[in-house]
């Protein structure tokens, strides 16, 4: 029974960690997605070129997978950004509440295990 709860908590904690990391990554990213991917691919290409023989060719542009070119001058509507930010805050709050619940449950299990260890009868 406790083993099942352990794995359930581990699974839920992993999912919550992934969700929180994704939300925080989107909120605090220094650049927009497409621009950030270009920078990352360019840095990867440069570091790969540094490891090989020096080349006189200019660095090549690496294709960025799964990108849709933005329309010129198109900015997301402010209301859409506000909705996304509110939703992200709701997700983070829900994740914090679930993490607190999991910590309380883990502390309770730890307390039970310690009491069983001290009183083996």
C-alpha positions as CSV (number, residue, x, y, z in Angstrom):
1,X,0.0,0.0,0.0
2,X,2.7,2.5,1.0
3,X,4.7,1.5,-2.1
4,X,1.8,2.3,-4.3
5,X,1.4,5.7,-2.6
6,X,5.2,6.3,-3.1
7,X,5.0,5.6,-6.8
8,X,1.8,7.6,-7.2
9,X,3.5,10.6,-5.4
10,X,6.6,10.2,-7.5
11,X,4.5,10.2,-10.7
12,X,2.4,13.2,-9.6
13,X,5.5,15.1,-8.5
14,X,7.2,14.4,-11.8
15,X,4.2,15.7,-13.7
16,X,3.9,18.8,-11.5
17,X,7.6,19.5,-11.9
18,X,7.4,19.3,-15.6
19,X,4.3,21.5,-15.7
20,X,5.8,24.1,-13.4
21,X,9.1,24.1,-15.4
22,X,7.3,24.5,-18.7
23,X,5.2,27.4,-17.4
24,X,8.1,29.2,-15.8
25,X,10.2,28.6,-18.9
26,X,7.6,30.2,-21.0
27,X,7.1,33.1,-18.6
28,X,10.7,33.9,-18.1
29,X,12.2,33.1,-21.5
30,X,14.5,36.0,-22.6
31,X,13.2,35.8,-26.2
32,X,10.3,34.6,-28.3
33,X,10.3,30.9,-29.2
34,X,11.4,31.1,-32.8
35,X,14.1,33.6,-32.0
36,X,15.3,31.6,-29.0
37,X,15.5,28.4,-31.2
38,X,17.6,30.3,-33.8
39,X,20.0,31.5,-31.1
40,X,20.3,28.0,-29.6
41,X,20.8,26.3,-33.0
42,X,23.4,29.0,-33.9
43,X,25.3,28.4,-30.7
44,X,25.2,24.7,-31.1
45,X,26.5,25.0,-34.7
46,X,29.3,27.4,-33.5
47,X,30.4,25.0,-30.8
48,X,30.4,22.1,-33.2
49,X,32.5,24.1,-35.6
50,X,35.0,25.0,-32.8
51,X,35.5,21.3,-32.1
52,X,36.4,20.6,-35.8
53,X,39.0,22.0,-38.1
54,X,38.7,25.8,-38.6
55,X,36.7,26.8,-41.5
56,X,36.7,30.0,-43.6
57,X,33.1,29.5,-44.6
58,X,30.5,31.7,-42.8
59,X,28.4,29.9,-40.3
60,X,25.5,28.2,-42.0
61,X,21.9,28.9,-41.0
62,X,20.4,25.8,-39.4
63,X,16.8,25.0,-40.1
64,X,14.5,25.5,-37.1
65,X,12.0,22.6,-36.9
66,X,8.3,23.1,-36.4
67,X,8.2,26.9,-36.8
68,X,5.5,28.9,-38.6
69,X,6.8,32.2,-39.8
70,X,5.0,35.1,-38.0
71,X,3.1,37.6,-40.0
72,X,4.9,40.9,-40.4
73,X,4.1,43.3,-37.6
74,X,1.8,40.8,-36.0
75,X,1.8,41.0,-32.2
76,X,-0.5,38.8,-30.1
77,X,-3.5,40.8,-28.7
78,X,-2.9,42.1,-25.2
79,X,-6.0,40.3,-24.0
80,X,-4.6,37.0,-25.2
81,X,-1.4,37.7,-23.3
82,X,-3.3,38.6,-20.2
83,X,-5.3,35.4,-20.4
84,X,-2.2,33.3,-20.9
85,X,-0.5,35.0,-18.0
86,X,-3.6,34.5,-15.7
87,X,-3.8,30.8,-16.8
88,X,-0.1,30.3,-16.1
89,X,-0.5,31.8,-12.6
90,X,-3.5,29.5,-12.0
91,X,-1.5,26.5,-13.0
92,X,1.5,27.5,-10.8
93,X,-0.8,28.1,-7.9
94,X,-2.5,24.7,-8.4
95,X,0.9,23.1,-8.6
96,X,2.0,24.8,-5.4
97,X,-1.1,23.6,-3.6
98,X,-0.6,20.0,-4.9
99,X,3.1,20.1,-3.9
100,X,2.2,21.3,-0.4
101,X,-0.4,18.4,-0.2
102,X,2.2,15.9,-1.3
103,X,4.8,17.2,1.2
104,X,2.2,16.9,4.0
105,X,1.4,13.4,2.9
106,X,5.1,12.5,2.6
107,X,5.8,13.9,6.1
108,X,2.9,11.9,7.5
109,X,4.3,8.7,5.9
110,X,7.7,9.5,7.2
111,X,6.3,10.1,10.7
112,X,4.5,6.7,10.5
113,X,7.7,4.9,9.4
114,X,9.7,6.5,12.2
115,X,7.1,5.6,14.8
116,X,7.1,2.0,13.5
117,X,10.9,1.8,13.7
118,X,10.9,3.1,17.3
119,X,8.0,0.7,18.3
120,X,8.5,-2.5,16.3
121,X,5.6,-4.3,18.2
